[in-house]
Amino acid sequence: MAAVTATGPTRVADGGVFDCYVVTWAMGNADTGSTVLMGSAMDRSVQIAGTFGSATIVVEGSNDGTNWVTLTDPQGNAISKTSAAIEQIEELTRYLRVSSSGGTGTAVTVTLFLRGQR
């Protein structure tokens, strides 16, 4: 179990009126990703891809930085994945992080895309 530091947020061009950012975590077995603070991002999606080795990757949110809950997609399903996926994140929380549980030989990249108005 390791604390994984996020790469980013890195600003990416969108050619329009929005500020867009990408954050990534390289997750292994039973890792917890560092916290991202991007409260100004109105729209958020997450891509989860790689070798899961039976691991579960969970996207979590918090407004106080202490109490974490699993975030959901627009259909109300928990963003808790055992295979590759892209999901929109329904809740707008102050803090966001990812975690992994179980698995062996896990090598999963989690990419968070954030969009907010300039």
PyMOL commands that set and color helices and strands:
alter all, ss='L'
color gray80, all
select strands_A, chain A and resi 3-4+7-12+18-27+32-33+36-37+43-51+56-62+69-70+80-81+85-88+95-101+107-117
alter strands_A, ss='S'
color yellow, strands_A
deselect
rebuild
show_as cartoon
